[in-house]
């Protein structure tokens, strides 16, 4: 079963998670999600795998969160997901996906639960 990591090379947690995958000898695909934004369907699937709502996966300290007033409780699930597609910097990182399972690498060792 393939393993994918949504990776930001500038993030220390993301680099540490990548190192864990390498150390375990796991074959994996790297998606630099800031360059190749996940689709709404991909984000929705990851949210389901993580059992989270969109805001739970968002980096609330990022500029686009504040600028687009994403704390507005009137925004729909789809609107929040579309905001992450448009501004992938909003997506918490890193995320490791294996089949129907996903884990956020915070702390990096937490991804071991799904491998």
C-alpha positions in Angstrom: 0.0 0.0 0.0 1.4 3.3 -1.0 2.3 6.0 1.5 2.2 9.7 0.7 3.4 12.7 2.7 2.1 16.3 2.2 5.4 18.0 2.8 6.7 21.5 3.3 10.5 21.4 3.1 10.8 24.6 5.1 9.0 23.1 8.1 11.1 21.3 10.7 8.3 19.0 11.8 7.8 18.0 8.1 11.5 17.3 7.6 11.6 15.2 10.8 8.5 13.2 9.7 10.2 12.7 6.3 13.3 11.4 8.1 11.2 8.9 10.1 9.8 7.5 6.9 13.3 7.2 5.4 14.7 5.6 8.6 11.9 3.0 8.5 12.8 2.2 4.9 9.3 3.0 3.8 8.7 3.7 0.1 6.6 6.9 -0.1 5.6 9.7 -2.4 6.3 13.3 -1.5 3.8 16.0 -2.4 5.1 19.5 -1.9 1.6 20.7 -1.2 2.5 24.3 -1.4 3.5 23.9 -5.0 0.8 21.2 -5.9 -2.2 22.1 -3.9 -4.4 19.1 -3.0 -7.9 19.1 -4.5 -11.0 19.7 -2.5 -11.8 16.0 -2.8 -8.3 15.1 -1.5 -8.6 17.4 1.4 -12.1 16.1 2.2 -10.9 12.5 2.1 -8.0 13.4 4.5 -10.4 15.2 6.8 -12.5 12.0 6.9 -9.5 9.8 7.6 -8.4 12.1 10.4 -11.9 12.5 11.7 -11.5 16.3 11.7 -13.5 19.2 10.6 -11.8 21.7 8.2 -10.9 24.3 10.8 -9.2 21.6 12.8 -6.8 21.1 10.0 -6.1 24.8 9.4 -3.2 26.9 10.6 -5.0 29.7 12.2 -1.9 31.9 12.6 -1.3 32.2 8.8 -2.1 35.5 7.0 -4.8 34.0 4.7 -6.8 32.7 7.7 -7.1 36.2 9.1 -7.3 38.0 5.8 -10.2 35.8 4.6 -11.9 35.9 8.0 -12.0 32.1 8.1 -13.0 32.2 11.7 -16.5 33.3 10.5 -18.8 30.6 11.8 -21.2 31.2 8.9 -18.7 29.7 6.4 -19.6 26.2 5.2 -17.4 23.2 5.2 -17.0 23.5 1.5 -16.0 27.1 1.7 -13.3 26.2 4.3 -12.0 23.4 2.1 -11.9 25.6 -0.9 -9.9 28.2 1.1 -7.3 25.4 1.8 -7.2 24.6 -1.9 -6.7 28.2 -2.8 -4.1 28.9 0.0 -2.5 25.5 0.9 -0.3 27.3 3.4 -3.5 27.0 5.6 -3.1 23.2 5.8 -1.5 21.8 8.9 1.6 19.9 8.1 2.9 17.4 7.5 0.2 14.8 6.7 1.1 11.2 6.0 -1.5 9.2 4.2 -1.6 5.4 3.8 -4.7 3.9 2.2 -7.7 5.1 4.2 -5.6 6.2 7.1 -3.9 9.6 7.7 -1.9 11.2 10.5 -0.6 14.7 11.2 3.1 14.6 12.0 2.8 16.7 15.2 4.8 15.3 16.8 6.5 13.6 13.9 6.4 10.2 15.7 2.6 10.2 15.6 2.7 9.0 12.0 4.0 5.7 13.1 0.5 4.7 14.3 -0.7 4.3 10.7 2.4 2.7 9.1 
